[in-house]
Amino acid sequence: MELPTWVWLAVLGGIALVIALDFWLVARNPREPSFRESLGWVGCYVGLAAAFGLGVVVLAGPGHGGEFFAGWITEYSLSVDNLFVFVLIMSRFSVPRENRQKVLVVGVVLALLLRAVFIAVGAEAVERFDWLFYVFGAFLVYTAWKLLRQGDEEEAEFHENAVLRVVRRVVPTSSAYDGARLTTVVGGRRVVTPMLIVMVAVGTTDLLFAVDSIPAIFGLTQEPFLVLTANAFALMGLRQLFFLVGGLLDRLVHLAKGLAVILAFIGVKLVLEALHHHGVAWAPEIPILASLGVIVGVLLVTTVASLMTSARAEARDS
């Protein structure tokens, strides 16, 4: 896709405006949103992503439009897995409920900035070294195998990453929150509050998930514009999704299996298309519409199977 600079600036400006509005709304009225409010906002963000995707279809063709939708749905489904860890982070740091929205907004902004750097580096690397598709493919298949081996019943745990450990060690931190403030004064000394630590935890933890998701979306499209926008639309509604599905996460008992199938499929797709590109006659190119169908189909089957399993478990326990 050959896009003029003004298109990049307009799209990135629009994304920044939406995020700024989101932050303003949270800062204006800090509280835990209701299920109905969260559902409305999630619908709004999904509608924005769908409208953008349709715009890509009209202006750039159904091929690129399909790549955007496949990438966005994949990133969005993988982001649901992130929510398990976000719940653990909120619990680990005892974040007050009225401040959780602010933590998520700032954490998502930090995650998006880090992902943008990751995407830029990945796009340049893929452009220069096409053998990386074999590496990405093998890595995704390995990640899928790890997800399957992990099992549905294994308890998720939060472990502080290296960045968070450095921040906690270098930056003086108070032991108590001071409302939603990022800094406070303790004993005449300016220190940061746990709010800042939690925001860093959310943002950097998301980047660890991006180690899986960025190679996955490069398996669906090599267009940096589509990779970046798909990630942006997947992350922008993550705050509302957190409150919407927070109580339903325990019901998605087969989510890991579904994500494993999607990652394995994309990994195999990457390897096959790399072989095809290098002249291996028997290796097919998998159409983007077929990829989109597989991703949507796996997510539907996973969701229905999870809800049925949870319903049967509740019936046995009652």
N, C-alpha and C positions, 0 to 999 in steps of 0.2 A: 504494500500500500504506500503510494507516494502522496503524502499529505503535506499541505503547506503549513508553515509555522503557525499561522493564525488559528488553524483548526486545533492544533495541540493546545495553544494558549486558551482558546475558548472552552474546550472540554475540561482542561485542568482548572480553569477559573470557575467553571460551573460546579465542579466537584468540591473545590475549596469553599465556594459560597454555601453549598448544602451543608458541609461539615460545620462551617461557622454558624449557620442558623441553628443547627443541632446543638452546638455548644451554648449558644445564647439561650435557647429554651431550657437547657439543663441548669445553667447558672441562675436563670431568672426564678426558677421554681424547683429547688432540689428536693426530690422525694422519690419514692419507689412507685413507678407507674402501674396502673391497673392492667389487668389482662386485656380488657377491651381497648384501652389506649395503645398498648403494645401491638395488638393485632392490627389496629388501624395504621400505625406507622410502618410495620413490616409490609403491609399491603401497599403502602405508598412507595417504599423503596423498591419493592419487587416491580411495581408499575413503572417506576423510573428506569429500572434496568431493562424491562421489556420494551419500553418506548425507545430507549437508546439502541437496543438490538435491532428493532424494526427499522430505525433510521439507518443503521449500518447495512441492512438488507437492501433498502431502497437506493442508497447512495453508493454502496460498494459492491453490491451483488449478494445473492443468497449464499455463496460459498463463504465469504468473510462473515456474513451474518450468522451462519451456522456455527462458525468457529467461535464467535463471541458467545453465543448461547451455550455451546458445549463447555467453553472455558468458565463462564460465569456459574453455571449449574454445578460444575465440578468443584470450583472454589467455594461456593456457598455450602455445598454438602460437607466439604472438608472443614469448613468453619464451624459447623455444628459440633464436630469432634473437639474443636478448641474450647467450646463452652464448658465441657466437662472440667477442664483444667482451670478455666476462669472461675468456676464455682468453688473449686478447691482453694484458689488464691484468695478469693473474698473471705472464705472461712478461715484460712490460715492466718490472715492478717486482721481478722475481726472487723472488717470494714462496716461502718454504720450503714444501714439500709438506705438512708436518704442521700448518702454520698456515692453510692455505687454507680449511678449514672455518670457522674463526672469522671470517676476512675475509668470507666469504659470508653467514654468519648476521647479523653486524652490518650489512653492506651492505644485505641484504634488509630488515632492520628500518628502516633509514634510508630506503630506497626506499619502503616501505609508508607511513611517516609522510608523506613528501613527496607520494605519490600521494593520500593521504587529503585533504590540503589542495587538491590539484589537482581531485579529484572534487567536493569541497564547492563550490569556485568554479564548476566546470563545471555542476553541478546548478542552482545559483542563476542562472547566466547563461542556461541553457536554459529555465528556468521563466519568466524575464522577457523573453527575446528569442528567439521561436521561429524567426526568420529565420536563427539560427545553424546550424540544420540544413542549410541550403543551403551555408553556409561549411564545416561539417564534411564534408559530402558531397563538395564540390569538392576539399577538402584530401586526403581519403582517396583519391580517384581520382588526384590528382596524385602522392601518395606511391606508389601502385601503379605508376604510369607510371615513376617514378624507380627503383623496385625492378627493373622489367623492363629498363630501360635500363642499369642497373648490370651486369646479366649474372651468370651463375653462376661465371664463371672469375675475376672481378675479385677481387684480394686485399683482404681487409678490413684496415683500419688503425685504430689507436687514437689519437685526438687529444685532448689535455687540454682539458676544457671550462673556462669562465670561473671557475666556483666553485673548481675544483681549482687553477687558476693562482693565484687570490687566496690560497687556503689555503697553498700552497707559498711564496708570496712573503711573507705576513704572519707565518706561524707558523714559528719556528726548528725545523729538522728535521735529524735525524742522518742520516748516509750509510749506516749499517748497522743491521740488525735487532738487537733485544735479546730473543730468544725471541719470545713472543707479546705482549710489553708494548707499550702505546701510547705511553709516555713513558720516557725514560731520562736519565741524567746524563752529560754530556760536558764535561770541563774545568770541573767545578763548576757547570755551568749545566743547568737542566732543559729538555729539548727533546723533541719528539715523534719517534717512530720512523716509518719508512716504512709500518708496519702501519696507522697512522691514515690516512695519505695514500691507501693502497690502498682502505680502507673507504669513504672519501669518494668515491674514483673510482668504485667499484662502485655506490654509492647514487645519486650524481648522474648517472652515465651511464644508469642505469635510468630516471631521470626524463625524459631526452631521448627514450628509446624510448616513454615514456608519452604523449608529444606525439602519437604515432600511435595508440597502443592505446586511450587514454581516449575520443577521439572515436569510435573503432570500436565500443566497447561501448555508448556512448550511442546508437549507431545500432541496437542490438539491444534495449536497455531504457533507459527514462528513470527507473527507480526507483533512487534513491541507495543504498538498502540492498543491492540486488542488484549494483549496480556495484561497491560497496566490497567485498562478500563475495567476488564473483567474482575481483577483483584479489587479495584476501588469500589465497584458496586457490590461486591460480596462483603467487603468489610464495613461499608457505610451503615448498613442496617443491623450490624452485629449487636449494638447496644440494645435495641428493641427486641431482637431475637433472643437475647439472654433472658429478658424478663418474660417473654412469651413462652418459651419452651423449657425454662428452668425447672418447672415442676414435672415436665414430661420426659426429661432426659433419661430417668431411670426406666422408662417404658421402652426406649429404643435399644432393646437388649441385643439386637443383631446388627447394630450400626457398624461395628468394627468389621464384620464379615462383608457387608455391602461395600464399604470403602475399600476393603482389600481387593474385592473383585474388580472395582473400577480402576484402582491403581495398577493391578496386574494386567488388565485389558489395555490400558494406555501404555504400559511398559512394553508389552508384546507388540503393540501397534508401532511404537517408536522403532523397535529393532527391525520389524518387517519393512517399514518404509525406508529405513536407512539402507537395508540390503537391496531394496528395489532401486534406490537412488544410485547404488554402486554397481548396478548391472546384473543383479541376481534375478534371473527370469521368473523363477517360481514364487518369489516374494511379492505379495500383492500390496497395493496401496488401498487402505481402508477409507472409504468416503466419510466425510465429516458428518453427513446425515446418519450414517450407520453408527458412528461413534456416539452421536447425540441420542439415538434411540437406545443404545446399550446403557448409557449412563442414566437416562430417565427411567428405563425399565428396571434396572437394578435397584434404584432408589425407591421406586414404588413397591417392588416385591419386598425389599428390606423393611420398609415402614409397615406394610400390612402384616408381614410375618411377625415383626416385633410387637405390634399391638395385639395380635392374636395370642402370642405367647404370654404377654403380660396379663391379658384378660383371663387366660386359663389359670395362671399362677394365683391371681387374686381370688378366683372362684374356688380353688383348692384351699386357700388360707381362710376363706370366710366360712 
